[in-house]
Structure formats: C-alpha cells, structure tokens
Amino acid sequence: MGIFEGKRQKPLNIWVKELPKGKMKEIELIFDRQLMLSIAYEDGREVTENQFVNRAAIDVGEIHTITAVAE
C-alpha cells in the first residue's frame, strides 16, 4: 500500500469470486458509502461509432459545479 505516519502499511488482500475474461487494464478499489471494486478490461469487441446527429454532454466537475453542452 502506501506510507502513513512514516510507517509502511500492510498489503490489502481482496478475494474476488469471478473475474471477467479478457486482458485486465485497471483494477481500482473505490468507496461510495460502501467498498466496491472497479475493473476495466478488454473484451475483444470493437467500438462502433455513434451515428446520431444530436449530442449532449454533462460534466459534474470538481472546479465548476456543472457544465452542459448540446449541439
């Protein structure tokens, strides 16, 4: 893990019942009112381009409260 108050922390062991098949890209331990494991992986499928003409995007950022854009 990391260093806290000048001391090295013990490693954190996590048991996962099932992992998705594919190449693991990132595993992240997150907390949002409960501990959760976020797993990013390659599943081998190609990404298709969006054919829609109207688009909208919203960013709930840390600096600005909210930013919204629409075409």
C-alpha positions as CSV (number, residue, x, y, z in Angstrom):
1,M,0.0,0.0,0.0
2,G,1.5,3.3,1.0
3,I,3.2,5.1,3.8
4,F,1.0,6.5,6.6
5,E,2.6,8.4,9.6
6,G,6.1,7.3,8.5
7,K,5.2,3.6,8.5
8,R,4.7,1.3,5.6
9,Q,1.1,-0.1,5.6
10,K,0.3,-3.8,5.3
11,P,-0.8,-5.1,1.8
12,L,-4.6,-5.3,1.2
13,N,-5.7,-8.8,0.1
14,I,-9.0,-8.9,-1.8
15,W,-10.8,-12.1,-2.8
16,V,-13.0,-11.9,-6.0
17,K,-15.5,-14.6,-6.7
18,E,-15.5,-14.1,-10.5
19,L,-13.2,-12.1,-12.8
20,P,-14.3,-11.2,-16.4
21,K,-12.5,-12.9,-19.2
22,G,-10.1,-10.7,-21.1
23,K,-7.0,-8.6,-20.6
24,M,-7.1,-6.6,-17.4
25,K,-6.4,-2.9,-17.8
26,E,-7.0,-1.5,-14.4
27,I,-8.4,-2.6,-11.0
28,E,-9.4,0.1,-8.5
29,L,-10.8,-0.1,-5.0
30,I,-13.4,2.7,-4.5
31,F,-15.6,3.8,-1.7
32,D,-19.0,5.3,-2.2
33,R,-20.9,4.5,1.1
34,Q,-19.5,1.0,0.6
35,L,-16.3,-0.6,-0.7
36,M,-16.5,-1.6,-4.3
37,L,-14.1,-3.0,-6.9
38,S,-13.9,-1.3,-10.3
39,I,-12.4,-3.4,-13.1
40,A,-11.5,-2.2,-16.6
41,Y,-10.7,-4.8,-19.1
42,E,-10.5,-5.6,-22.9
43,D,-13.3,-7.9,-24.0
44,G,-12.1,-8.1,-27.7
45,R,-15.1,-6.2,-29.1
46,E,-14.7,-3.3,-31.5
47,V,-16.1,0.1,-30.5
48,T,-18.7,1.3,-33.0
49,E,-19.1,4.9,-33.9
50,N,-22.2,6.8,-32.9
51,Q,-24.4,7.6,-35.9
52,F,-26.7,10.1,-34.2
53,V,-26.6,13.8,-35.2
54,N,-27.7,15.3,-31.9
55,R,-25.3,15.2,-29.0
56,A,-25.3,16.4,-25.4
57,A,-22.7,16.2,-22.7
58,I,-22.7,17.0,-19.0
59,D,-19.6,17.2,-16.7
60,V,-20.1,17.4,-13.0
61,G,-16.6,18.6,-12.2
62,E,-14.6,19.4,-9.2
63,I,-13.8,23.0,-10.2
64,H,-17.1,24.1,-11.7
65,T,-20.4,22.9,-10.3
66,I,-21.8,21.6,-13.6
67,T,-21.0,22.1,-17.3
68,A,-23.5,21.2,-20.0
69,V,-23.1,21.3,-23.8
70,A,-25.6,20.4,-26.6
71,E,-25.4,20.5,-30.4
